[in-house]
């Protein structure tokens, strides 16, 4: 039991180091990698103690361990079985899940960076004339909200943070706008079946259907974004200053045709990903890498006859030097850490506790949403999908919330999708923005967290009211 608790203590310490990245002057990627690897080391050394733990019903705490024993037909597991389970089965299983996210991220970042290098975003930023902060907030948030439903919140955030660099000079102001982009991207992702990793999981898992999730969650999501914007409309004053372009940045080393072509290819390449997934049923990262390959090939052919220096700047090989690898490592560390807690059974223990002590599906989901701002929302939703089975059609009473398109699943999509905005590391979009703009965890906590929480609760209230008074069965 001591080692089981030690894993939680290590997680909390590692998490604190990530949050205090600026005062400690240690990059969060380093803390995250050490944390992720250390948890698995503790798990494998103390495997006999940890995997032998049972819950009140006499079942093993770790759900994946129970499933593994069932599949392998093992009745009296030995320490060797446990070692095999951790090293051959679970580490590999989680690596597969994590790497699909990482390669998706790497592909998306490279595509966006390539468009940026070709000055493709100039076409959009030249259209946005206003420097009024409030107007700009509304324009960018609305744009983000609908883009993230079509692309997904992570890709949209990467695109918009790249845009902000062209629109806003001052660092703190840019942090503020980037944070609002994260909030809008998470709100926009929650109601679309392809807008957020968690909604994608529920959609693929069969817990929700596409038309229904859009109809039921769009209005709460709009409130999540609009309520903070209305508050800011009264509190934010003044204008933003555009960055002054220096010699090298004003020099146009791409023709208008090349800029348009790469922008269109980039946007179409990103939009192609959900289509690819629907047609082939292969994971989204393959569609993303395919799009990257096409854009890579196009730039190679396009710049064949240019000078060496221009080619170095414009082809994907040059762009890859600018892609933010530390963010990828940070993701790797934090997801590996949470995976260890999932395998060892700490997450399912938490789930059982919620069930037995809370019991109300709205409150359980609100708690999951707040937790998803601390622990990545992907494992939490995976945990919830593992905790609760889809109820049979026609189920009554408490179970009726768990049928396909039941209130539990819809509200889970909303809470896990938007609750992550409360802390900057609570969502993939937040982590990407944090990596790209070096936003400080504590700064976000002081300036944005309360706004995000108010929006989150406002949307939750709207969902509750629409379920209670409009769709009351």
Backbone torsions as a table, in degrees:
resi	resn	phi	psi	omega
1	UNK	NA	-35.8	-178.1
2	UNK	-58.4	-43.9	-176.3
3	UNK	-69.3	-31.9	178.0
4	UNK	-61.5	-43.9	179.7
5	UNK	-72.7	-36.3	178.9
6	UNK	-56.3	-38.6	179.7
7	UNK	-60.0	-40.8	179.5
8	UNK	-66.6	-40.9	-179.6
9	UNK	-62.8	-45.3	178.8
10	UNK	-59.9	-42.0	-179.8
11	UNK	-60.5	-46.1	-178.3
12	UNK	-63.6	-42.0	179.3
13	UNK	-63.8	-45.0	179.8
14	UNK	-62.5	-39.1	-178.8
15	UNK	-65.2	-39.6	179.1
16	UNK	-63.0	-41.6	179.3
17	UNK	-61.1	-37.6	179.0
18	UNK	-66.8	-43.7	-178.0
19	UNK	-65.8	-33.3	-176.4
20	UNK	-98.2	28.2	-177.1
21	UNK	-49.8	-44.1	-175.6
22	UNK	-72.0	-49.8	176.9
23	UNK	-59.7	-37.4	-177.5
24	UNK	-78.0	-19.8	-174.7
25	UNK	57.7	38.4	175.4
26	UNK	-123.5	124.9	-177.5
27	UNK	-58.7	136.8	-175.3
28	UNK	-62.8	-26.0	-179.8
29	UNK	-62.7	-38.5	179.5
30	UNK	-63.5	-47.7	-179.8
31	UNK	-61.3	-42.6	-176.4
32	UNK	-65.4	-41.9	-179.6
33	UNK	-64.6	-44.7	179.5
34	UNK	-62.4	-43.7	-179.4
35	UNK	-59.3	-51.0	-177.0
36	UNK	-59.2	-44.5	-176.1
37	UNK	-73.4	-37.9	-177.8
38	UNK	-63.0	-39.6	-179.1
39	UNK	-61.8	-40.0	178.9
40	UNK	-69.2	-33.8	178.2
41	UNK	-63.2	-47.0	178.6
42	UNK	-60.3	-43.5	-178.2
43	UNK	-60.1	-45.5	-174.1
44	UNK	-74.8	-34.1	179.7
45	UNK	-68.9	-42.4	-176.0
46	UNK	-99.8	27.2	-172.0
47	UNK	-58.3	-36.6	-176.5
48	UNK	-65.7	-44.4	179.5
49	UNK	-65.6	-45.7	-172.4
50	UNK	-71.4	-46.1	-175.3
51	UNK	-76.7	-13.9	178.5
52	UNK	-84.8	-9.0	-177.9
53	UNK	-65.6	137.8	178.8
54	UNK	-122.4	155.3	176.6
55	UNK	-89.0	-174.5	-176.1
56	UNK	-60.4	-30.9	-178.5
57	UNK	-80.9	4.3	179.0
58	UNK	80.3	10.4	177.6
59	UNK	-96.7	154.5	176.3
60	UNK	-61.3	143.4	-178.9
61	UNK	-64.1	-43.3	-174.8
62	UNK	-77.1	118.4	-176.8
63	UNK	-66.2	-41.3	-178.3
64	UNK	-66.8	-30.9	176.8
65	UNK	-67.4	-42.5	176.2
66	UNK	-58.9	-46.9	-178.7
67	UNK	-63.8	-39.5	-178.9
68	UNK	-62.6	-45.5	-179.8
69	UNK	-63.4	-39.3	-179.6
70	UNK	-64.1	-47.0	-179.3
71	UNK	-64.5	-43.1	-175.2
72	UNK	-80.8	-10.0	-179.8
73	UNK	68.0	32.6	179.7
74	UNK	-93.6	129.6	-178.5
75	UNK	-105.8	-31.7	179.5
76	UNK	-124.8	83.0	-173.8
77	UNK	-65.6	140.8	176.7
78	UNK	-104.3	173.7	177.9
79	UNK	-61.0	-32.4	180.0
80	UNK	-67.8	-40.3	175.7
81	UNK	-59.0	-41.4	-178.3
82	UNK	-64.6	-41.0	179.0
83	UNK	-62.4	-44.8	179.2
84	UNK	-61.2	-40.6	179.8
85	UNK	-60.7	-46.9	-176.7
86	UNK	-71.1	-49.9	-170.5
87	UNK	-78.0	-38.5	-175.6
88	UNK	-93.6	-32.5	-171.2
89	UNK	-98.7	-61.5	-168.7
90	UNK	-73.8	-43.3	179.0
91	UNK	-58.7	-43.7	-178.0
92	UNK	-68.1	-39.2	179.8
93	UNK	-60.9	-46.5	-179.7
94	UNK	-70.8	-36.3	179.0
95	UNK	-59.1	-41.0	-179.8
96	UNK	-60.8	-46.1	-179.1
97	UNK	-64.8	-45.4	-176.8
98	UNK	-66.9	-43.1	-175.6
99	UNK	-67.6	-29.5	175.7
100	UNK	-62.1	-37.8	178.5
101	UNK	-69.0	-43.4	-176.8
102	UNK	-64.8	-42.6	-179.2
103	UNK	-70.7	-33.0	174.7
104	UNK	-60.7	-47.5	-179.2
105	UNK	-62.4	-45.0	-178.6
106	UNK	-61.8	-44.2	178.8
107	UNK	-63.3	-46.4	-178.3
108	UNK	-62.7	-45.5	-178.9
109	UNK	-62.2	-39.0	-178.4
110	UNK	-67.9	-41.5	179.0
111	UNK	-62.2	-47.5	-178.4
112	UNK	-62.6	-42.6	179.7
113	UNK	-64.1	-35.6	178.7
114	UNK	-66.5	-44.4	177.2
115	UNK	-59.7	-42.2	-178.8
116	UNK	-63.7	-43.7	178.8
117	UNK	-61.2	-33.7	179.3
118	UNK	-84.8	11.9	179.6
119	UNK	56.6	29.9	-178.6
120	UNK	-66.4	-32.9	-176.2
121	UNK	-72.7	-14.0	175.9
122	UNK	-54.8	-36.4	-178.6
123	UNK	-59.8	-35.3	179.7
124	UNK	-83.2	-47.1	-175.0
125	UNK	-64.7	-30.2	177.3
126	UNK	-66.7	-23.7	179.6
127	UNK	-77.4	-29.3	-178.1
128	UNK	-86.0	103.8	-173.0
129	UNK	-93.3	-29.2	-171.0
130	UNK	-67.0	144.5	171.8
131	UNK	-115.5	1.1	177.5
132	UNK	-66.1	124.4	-173.4
133	UNK	-58.6	-46.6	-176.3
134	UNK	-64.4	-45.3	178.9
135	UNK	-60.4	-43.8	-178.3
136	UNK	-62.8	-39.4	177.5
137	UNK	-59.6	-46.5	-179.0
138	UNK	-65.0	-44.4	-178.6
139	UNK	-61.5	-51.0	-175.7
140	UNK	-66.6	-38.8	-178.9
141	UNK	-66.3	-42.9	-179.7
142	UNK	-65.3	-43.4	177.3
143	UNK	-58.1	-46.8	-179.9
144	UNK	-61.4	-44.9	-175.2
145	UNK	-55.6	-48.4	-176.7
146	UNK	-81.1	-32.0	176.9
147	UNK	-64.5	-38.5	-174.1
148	UNK	-72.5	-22.8	175.0
149	UNK	-72.8	-31.9	-178.7
150	UNK	-84.9	-42.4	-178.8
151	UNK	-89.7	-83.8	168.9
152	UNK	171.6	162.6	-169.4
153	UNK	-65.6	-31.7	-177.7
154	UNK	-68.8	-52.2	-179.0
155	UNK	-60.8	-43.2	-178.8
156	UNK	-60.6	-42.3	-179.9
157	UNK	-63.5	-42.4	179.6
158	UNK	-60.9	-42.8	179.8
159	UNK	-64.2	-47.5	-174.1
160	UNK	-73.0	-32.0	176.8
161	UNK	-67.7	-35.1	174.9
162	UNK	-63.5	-38.1	177.3
163	UNK	-64.9	-41.7	-175.8
164	UNK	-58.7	-32.6	-179.4
165	UNK	-61.9	-25.7	-179.7
166	UNK	-87.2	-17.3	-172.2
167	UNK	-102.4	-29.2	-170.2
168	UNK	-130.6	130.2	-175.7
169	UNK	-87.6	-47.2	-172.8
170	UNK	-69.4	132.1	-173.4
171	UNK	-61.8	-49.9	-176.1
172	UNK	-64.7	-38.6	177.9
173	UNK	-63.8	-39.2	-179.9
174	UNK	-66.9	-38.7	175.5
175	UNK	-57.6	-44.1	-177.5
176	UNK	-61.8	-46.4	179.5
177	UNK	-66.5	-40.8	179.4
178	UNK	-61.5	-38.7	179.3
179	UNK	-65.8	-39.3	178.0
180	UNK	-68.7	-31.1	175.1
181	UNK	-63.7	-42.4	178.3
182	UNK	-59.7	-45.1	-180.0
183	UNK	-60.3	-46.0	-178.8
184	UNK	-69.1	-36.3	-179.1
185	UNK	-66.9	-41.0	179.1
186	UNK	-67.9	-37.5	177.8
187	UNK	-66.4	-41.1	-178.9
188	UNK	-70.9	-29.4	-178.5
189	UNK	-76.4	-25.4	-170.7
190	UNK	-68.9	-30.0	-173.9
191	UNK	-97.7	-2.0	-177.8
192	UNK	-108.2	138.1	-177.4
193	UNK	-62.6	-18.8	179.4
194	UNK	-115.8	11.8	-170.2
195	UNK	-84.8	-17.5	-173.1
196	UNK	-151.5	146.1	-179.1
197	UNK	-53.7	-39.8	-175.5
198	UNK	-69.2	-40.4	178.4
199	UNK	-67.0	-38.1	176.7
200	UNK	-58.6	-43.2	-179.3
201	UNK	-61.4	-44.0	-178.7
202	UNK	-68.9	-33.7	-179.6
203	UNK	-71.2	-46.3	179.3
204	UNK	-66.4	-36.9	-178.7
205	UNK	-70.9	-11.0	178.4
206	UNK	85.3	10.4	179.5
207	UNK	-76.6	-30.3	178.7
208	UNK	-132.1	157.5	174.0
209	UNK	-109.2	154.5	-169.9
210	UNK	-58.5	-51.7	-175.5
211	UNK	-61.7	-39.4	-175.2
212	UNK	-69.8	-41.5	-177.9
213	UNK	-64.9	-36.7	178.8
214	UNK	-64.2	-49.0	-176.2
215	UNK	-62.4	-40.0	-170.8
216	UNK	-87.3	-26.5	-171.1
217	UNK	-107.9	-11.7	-174.7
218	UNK	-64.2	-41.2	-176.4
219	UNK	-69.1	-47.4	173.8
220	UNK	-55.5	-39.3	-179.2
221	UNK	-64.8	-39.1	178.6
222	UNK	-61.8	-42.4	178.6
223	UNK	-62.1	-38.7	179.6
224	UNK	-56.2	-37.6	-178.3
225	UNK	-86.2	-40.5	-171.0
226	UNK	-73.7	-37.2	-178.0
227	UNK	-59.6	-50.3	175.3
228	UNK	-60.6	-36.3	180.0
229	UNK	-64.7	-39.1	179.1
230	UNK	-64.7	-42.8	178.0
231	UNK	-59.1	-45.5	-177.4
232	UNK	-66.9	-29.8	-179.9
233	UNK	-59.9	-26.1	179.5
234	UNK	-92.5	-22.4	-172.4
235	UNK	-103.5	-27.0	-176.5
236	UNK	-88.3	132.0	-179.6
237	UNK	-124.7	161.2	168.0
238	UNK	90.2	-172.0	-177.1
239	UNK	-120.2	162.9	174.3
240	UNK	-96.7	153.2	174.1
241	UNK	-101.6	134.8	177.5
242	UNK	-74.8	147.6	177.2
243	UNK	-65.0	141.9	175.9
244	UNK	-83.6	127.3	-176.9
245	UNK	-84.3	137.1	179.1
246	UNK	-94.9	172.5	-175.2
247	UNK	-42.5	-50.1	-173.3
248	UNK	-68.8	-34.5	-175.3
249	UNK	-77.3	-28.0	-179.4
250	UNK	-80.8	-22.9	179.4
251	UNK	-63.6	125.0	-178.3
252	UNK	-95.0	105.2	178.8
253	UNK	-99.1	16.3	171.4
254	UNK	-130.0	147.9	176.5
255	UNK	-81.4	157.5	177.3
256	UNK	-53.0	-36.1	-179.8
257	UNK	-64.4	-44.7	-179.3
258	UNK	-63.6	-40.8	178.8
259	UNK	-59.6	-48.8	-178.8
260	UNK	-62.6	-45.8	-176.5
261	UNK	-59.1	-47.3	-176.4
262	UNK	-70.6	-35.7	176.9
263	UNK	-62.6	-47.5	-179.1
264	UNK	-64.2	-45.0	178.6
265	UNK	-60.3	-41.9	-178.7
266	UNK	-63.2	-49.5	-178.5
267	UNK	-65.2	-43.9	178.9
268	UNK	-64.5	-38.4	178.6
269	UNK	-60.2	-39.9	179.6
270	UNK	-72.6	-40.4	179.9
271	UNK	-69.0	-22.5	-178.2
272	UNK	-69.9	-24.5	-173.5
273	UNK	-57.9	-51.9	177.9
274	UNK	-62.9	-32.8	178.4
275	UNK	-64.5	-46.2	179.0
276	UNK	-56.3	-44.9	-178.3
277	UNK	-64.3	-41.6	-178.4
278	UNK	-66.5	-40.1	-176.7
279	UNK	-74.4	-43.8	-171.3
280	UNK	-100.6	-17.6	-173.0
281	UNK	63.7	12.1	175.0
282	UNK	-82.7	159.1	-176.8
283	UNK	-63.4	150.4	-174.7
284	UNK	-56.5	-31.4	-175.5
285	UNK	-62.3	-28.5	179.0
286	UNK	-67.4	-39.9	176.2
287	UNK	-62.8	-40.7	-180.0
288	UNK	-63.6	-44.1	-178.9
289	UNK	-69.8	-32.1	176.1
290	UNK	-64.0	-47.2	177.7
291	UNK	-58.5	-43.1	179.3
292	UNK	-61.0	-42.3	179.2
293	UNK	-58.6	-43.6	-179.0
294	UNK	-64.3	-44.4	-179.7
295	UNK	-66.3	-39.3	178.3
296	UNK	-59.2	-49.9	179.9
297	UNK	-58.8	-44.2	-178.9
298	UNK	-60.6	-44.9	-178.1
299	UNK	-68.5	-34.9	178.8
300	UNK	-61.0	-45.4	-177.8
301	UNK	-70.0	-39.5	-174.1
302	UNK	-65.0	-36.4	-173.5
303	UNK	-104.8	18.3	-176.4
304	UNK	-55.1	-39.3	-171.2
305	UNK	-98.7	10.7	-177.4
306	UNK	-86.2	171.4	178.6
307	UNK	-66.7	159.6	-177.5
308	UNK	-57.3	-40.9	-175.2
309	UNK	-66.3	-44.2	178.9
310	UNK	-65.1	-38.7	179.6
311	UNK	-63.4	-39.9	-178.0
312	UNK	-62.2	-33.9	-179.3
313	UNK	-78.7	-30.4	-166.5
314	UNK	-102.7	-24.2	-179.6
315	UNK	-79.3	166.1	-174.8
316	UNK	-62.2	-30.5	-179.2
317	UNK	-61.2	-41.0	176.4
318	UNK	-66.8	-38.6	-178.9
319	UNK	-65.4	-37.9	-177.1
320	UNK	-59.1	-26.4	177.6
321	UNK	-66.4	-24.1	-176.6
322	UNK	-93.8	-12.5	-176.4
323	UNK	-68.2	142.7	-169.9
324	UNK	-83.6	87.3	-177.4
325	UNK	-68.7	-36.7	178.5
326	UNK	-54.1	-36.6	178.2
327	UNK	-61.4	-39.2	179.0
328	UNK	-62.8	-43.5	179.3
329	UNK	-66.2	-37.2	178.8
330	UNK	-60.9	-47.4	176.1
331	UNK	-55.7	-46.9	-178.6
332	UNK	-56.1	-46.5	-178.0
333	UNK	-65.3	-48.6	-173.9
334	UNK	-68.9	-38.6	179.6
335	UNK	-70.3	-35.1	177.3
336	UNK	-65.7	-37.9	179.7
337	UNK	-63.9	-47.2	-178.6
338	UNK	-67.0	-34.4	177.9
339	UNK	-60.7	-37.1	179.1
340	UNK	-64.0	-41.3	179.2
341	UNK	-67.7	-29.8	177.8
342	UNK	-70.7	-44.6	-178.3
343	UNK	-67.5	-39.8	-175.7
344	UNK	-77.9	-16.6	173.2
345	UNK	106.3	1.5	179.3
346	UNK	-63.8	-36.9	-177.8
347	UNK	-69.7	-40.5	-178.8
348	UNK	-71.0	-28.6	175.9
349	UNK	-62.6	-42.5	178.8
350	UNK	-63.5	-40.7	-179.8
351	UNK	-62.0	-45.5	179.5
352	UNK	-61.3	-40.1	-179.4
353	UNK	-62.2	-44.0	179.3
354	UNK	-59.0	-44.6	-178.9
355	UNK	-59.8	-47.8	-172.8
356	UNK	-76.1	-33.1	-173.2
357	UNK	-99.7	-21.6	-178.1
358	UNK	-107.0	-63.6	172.0
359	UNK	79.2	-27.2	179.6
360	UNK	-84.7	126.3	-172.2
361	UNK	-64.7	-29.5	-179.8
362	UNK	-70.1	-43.2	-178.4
363	UNK	-69.9	-41.0	177.9
364	UNK	-56.2	-46.3	-178.5
365	UNK	-67.4	-38.3	177.1
366	UNK	-61.3	-39.8	178.9
367	UNK	-66.9	-43.6	178.2
368	UNK	-58.2	-40.8	179.7
369	UNK	-62.5	-43.9	178.9
370	UNK	-67.5	-40.5	177.2
371	UNK	-62.2	-32.8	-176.2
372	UNK	-69.1	-11.4	173.9
373	UNK	-82.5	-13.7	179.4
374	UNK	-100.1	-52.5	178.0
375	UNK	-100.4	142.9	-180.0
376	UNK	-51.3	139.3	-173.4
377	UNK	-70.0	-21.1	-178.3
378	UNK	-61.6	-55.0	178.3
379	UNK	-62.4	-31.2	180.0
380	UNK	-65.3	-45.1	179.2
381	UNK	-67.5	-40.0	176.5
382	UNK	-59.3	-40.4	178.1
383	UNK	-62.6	-44.7	-179.3
384	UNK	-65.0	-38.5	179.3
385	UNK	-67.3	-31.0	177.7
386	UNK	-78.1	-30.4	-177.1
387	UNK	-72.7	-41.2	-172.5
388	UNK	-116.3	133.5	176.6
389	UNK	-89.9	156.9	176.3
390	UNK	-71.7	125.9	-176.9
391	UNK	-76.2	156.2	179.0
392	UNK	-68.5	150.4	177.5
393	UNK	-59.5	139.0	178.7
394	UNK	88.9	4.6	178.0
395	UNK	-64.9	148.6	-178.5
396	UNK	-117.9	170.3	176.1
397	UNK	64.4	-141.4	-176.4
398	UNK	-58.5	-38.9	-176.2
399	UNK	-65.0	-23.8	-175.6
400	UNK	-64.5	-19.4	177.4
401	UNK	-70.9	-16.0	-171.5
402	UNK	-105.1	5.8	176.1
403	UNK	-69.2	169.2	174.6
404	UNK	-56.5	134.6	-175.5
405	UNK	62.8	21.3	176.6
406	UNK	-72.6	163.4	-176.1
407	UNK	-59.0	-35.2	-177.9
408	UNK	-60.6	-48.1	-175.7
409	UNK	-68.1	-42.2	179.7
410	UNK	-63.4	-45.0	-177.6
411	UNK	-69.9	-31.2	175.1
412	UNK	-62.9	-43.0	178.6
413	UNK	-60.4	-43.0	179.7
414	UNK	-65.3	-51.5	-173.3
415	UNK	-66.4	-46.1	-178.0
416	UNK	-68.6	-31.8	-179.1
417	UNK	-72.8	-42.0	-173.5
418	UNK	-100.6	-23.1	180.0
419	UNK	-64.2	-26.3	180.0
420	UNK	-62.3	-19.5	-178.8
421	UNK	-71.2	-15.7	-173.4
422	UNK	-63.3	-36.5	172.7
423	UNK	-120.5	151.9	-175.2
424	UNK	-65.9	-27.5	-179.6
425	UNK	-93.3	14.4	-177.1
426	UNK	-84.5	-8.8	-179.4
427	UNK	-143.5	156.2	178.9
428	UNK	-57.9	-40.2	-179.7
429	UNK	-62.0	-42.5	-180.0
430	UNK	-64.3	-42.7	179.8
431	UNK	-63.5	-40.7	-179.8
432	UNK	-64.3	-44.0	179.3
433	UNK	-64.5	-39.7	179.9
434	UNK	-62.7	-41.8	179.8
435	UNK	-66.8	-43.3	-174.7
436	UNK	-73.3	-38.1	-174.6
437	UNK	-108.1	2.9	-179.8
438	UNK	55.3	40.3	179.9
439	UNK	-66.7	139.2	-177.6
440	UNK	-84.6	133.5	-178.4
441	UNK	-56.3	-47.9	-175.5
442	UNK	-68.4	-37.6	177.5
443	UNK	-58.8	-45.3	-179.4
444	UNK	-62.0	-43.2	-179.3
445	UNK	-58.4	-41.5	-178.0
446	UNK	-74.0	-41.5	-169.5
447	UNK	-93.9	-33.2	-167.7
448	UNK	-115.1	-32.5	-169.5
449	UNK	-54.9	-42.7	-178.1
450	UNK	-65.1	-43.0	177.0
451	UNK	-57.5	-46.2	-178.3
452	UNK	-62.7	-40.5	-179.7
453	UNK	-64.7	-42.0	178.9
454	UNK	-62.0	-44.6	178.5
455	UNK	-61.8	-42.9	-179.5
456	UNK	-60.3	-46.9	-178.7
457	UNK	-70.0	-34.7	178.9
458	UNK	-63.1	-46.4	179.3
459	UNK	-63.6	-39.4	-179.8
460	UNK	-63.3	-41.0	179.0
461	UNK	-62.8	-42.8	179.1
462	UNK	-60.7	-43.3	179.8
463	UNK	-62.6	-44.1	-178.8
464	UNK	-61.4	-43.9	-179.3
465	UNK	-65.6	-41.1	-178.5
466	UNK	-68.9	-31.6	177.4
467	UNK	-72.3	-37.4	-173.6
468	UNK	-78.0	-41.8	-171.6
469	UNK	-104.2	-30.5	-174.6
470	UNK	-96.1	-48.1	-174.6
471	UNK	-104.2	30.6	-175.6
472	UNK	-70.4	119.8	-176.8
473	UNK	-86.5	NA	NA
